[in-house]
């Protein structure tokens, strides 16, 4: 009898420890998450976004005592590679996917129609036109994120402020980039209303963009406009010297274009966009916010970034430029040519 009592007493002592072990396991599971990030192409703007998403998530995870495992991939604008990356994310049972740029967002949206894995996009210029969300205020599905929507009228104002007598403007972009189409359409309306001749040249890869840039030089355009087009951005380092030597100022829809040698980049702060995207990921992933009701985040895109080396080569004074552009920008900043942001 004494032996039975001793055994029962020993079992009773073990029960609390067994219970604690289960609680700890449950807690560990509840505070550990896995996400997959897919970048569309290797360029300064998108790389900056990915870096800031990662940094923000690591900071928030540390502050809130959670673990977030991040798998970062780049499809390099290859649709087959993109689909395989997404399939791998699904196979790895990620809790959330992050799409950097419109083509990635569209592919992730299509791939998650049934499994409803949450998707946060970054730098989608026009989420509604792309068919990603029902509205900016209430996306309505399993996808939301941040937009780098470009105020095309503002950048057109910069072009005409620089040269009030301008007669011919070139439009350089990729027809296959959904993010470019709205901005190009808006630019055409603006230029036609001003009676300015429009020359369009397009390319779907670096070689074609180089040929398109050469054609615009031959067309004797007086300025070139490119929206936040990832294909042209990828080719920017290979065309900026040609445009500089031809005396043509290149206006584009992101500061990374100016970093890579364009005369001027106008648009959102991509580092801040990346941080805000990371915060949205954390909100859905850890805080459990309903993504279908999470508004798309928009930004003030009134920052003009002037490449001072290119400006000087084109015969412009930086201080004079800041005075000329001041009425059309909330902020003006200088930059020098480099391959990537520090």
Beta strands, then each sheet from edge to edge (+ up, - down):
strand 1: 32-39
strand 2: 67-74
strand 3: 96-100
strand 4: 118-122
strand 5: 143-145
strand 6: 168-173
strand 7: 197-202
strand 8: 223-226
strand 9: 249-252
strand 10: 264-267
strand 11: 303-307
strand 12: 331-335
sheet 1: 2+ 1+ 3+ 4+ 5+
sheet 2: 7+ 6+ 8+ 9+ 10+ 11- 12-
end
